[in-house]
Amino acid sequence: MSQKVALVIGASKESVFAINEAKKAGLKVVAFDGNKDAIGLKLADVSYVVDIRDPKNIIEKLIGGGTSL
């Protein structure tokens, strides 16, 4: 059985609560943000620095980024 995943689009300080709750629930957290210093990127299990205004960037990372979802 594969692990369930929570995708967090935008990993600024406002996302910290959601990331922590998802991890407490046993979910693997994959976070995306355009700011390499976003706090949520450090807290997530897998992090990507991408322009989140373009969904193609996110999809590309999920499909080809080596993330086992």
N, C-alpha and C positions, 0 to 999 in steps of 0.2 A: 504494500500500500504506500503510495507516495505521500509526502508531507504536504499539507495545505500551505498556501502562500498568500501573504497580504502584500499588495502592491501599494506603495506610497508615492504619489506623484506630488512632488514638492516636499522637501525634507527640512524645512526651516524649523525654528523653535516651536511653532504652532503644531507641528506634527509629532513632537516628542511623546506626548501622552498617547496618541494612537499607536505609535511604534512600540512603546512599552507594553501597552495592553495587548497588542497582537502577539508579542513575544511571550507574555504571561499565559496567553491562551494556547501556546504551543505552535504558533504559526511561524513559518520562515518569512522574514521581512526583506523585501526587495525595494529599495528606495531610489528615487530619481530626483535630481535637482541640478540646476544650471550653475549653482554656486559651489565650488569645490570645498568651501569651508562650512557648508550647511551642517548643523549639529546632527540632524537626523541621519546623514550619510555615515557618520561615525557609529551610530547606534544600530543601524540595520545590519542584517546578516550579509547582504549583498548590496553594493552601492554603485550607482552610475552617475557620472557628471555629464548631463546632456541638456540641451535646450528643450525644456518640457512643454514649450508652446507648440512644438511640432510632434504630433503623435507618432509619426514615422520613426523618429529617433528612438522612442521608447520601444516600439514594436521590434525594430531592428536589433536592439540590445537583448530583448527577451528571446528572440529567435536565434540570433547568431552569437550572443555574448557568452555562451558557455554556462548559462544559468540552467541548472537542472530543475525544471518546474514540473 
